[in-house]
């Protein structure tokens, strides 16, 4: 069985997340196993922004998605620690994740982790295909209209 690992923030879950995970699992072929690592709140704050949904709720939502076989919170600090523990055959990187595949492969090799790294391409499903785009639309809509007054 091929073990595929995918990582992400998964804040404000949207169809692009599910499609990314489905395509990641397909890297392993039929009968593969997909393990997903959800970024910790502290990691998200340090790299992106304040998360809207807390790490435990994001983890629970990911566990419900059809392609996901297992899901875990990442570790704070060393992002390679959980990779070493899971020991995936393939690490799937999302198209919006700003990692260099070659640099990641070098970092893995220097830590004696023998995982291949592949980027999932072309999984945009709508104009609202990122959490930031969703947040921007909410901000724009809320300030123009009061349709969310009952929320």
Secondary structure, 3 states (H helix, E strand, C coil): CCEEEEEECCCCCCHHHHHHHHHHHHCCCCCCEEEEEECCHHHHHHHCCCCCCCHHHHHHHHHHCCCCCEEEECCCCCCHHHHHHHCCCEEEECCCCCCCHHHHHHHHHHCCCCCEEEECCCCCCCCCCCHHHHHHHHHHHHHHCCCCCCC
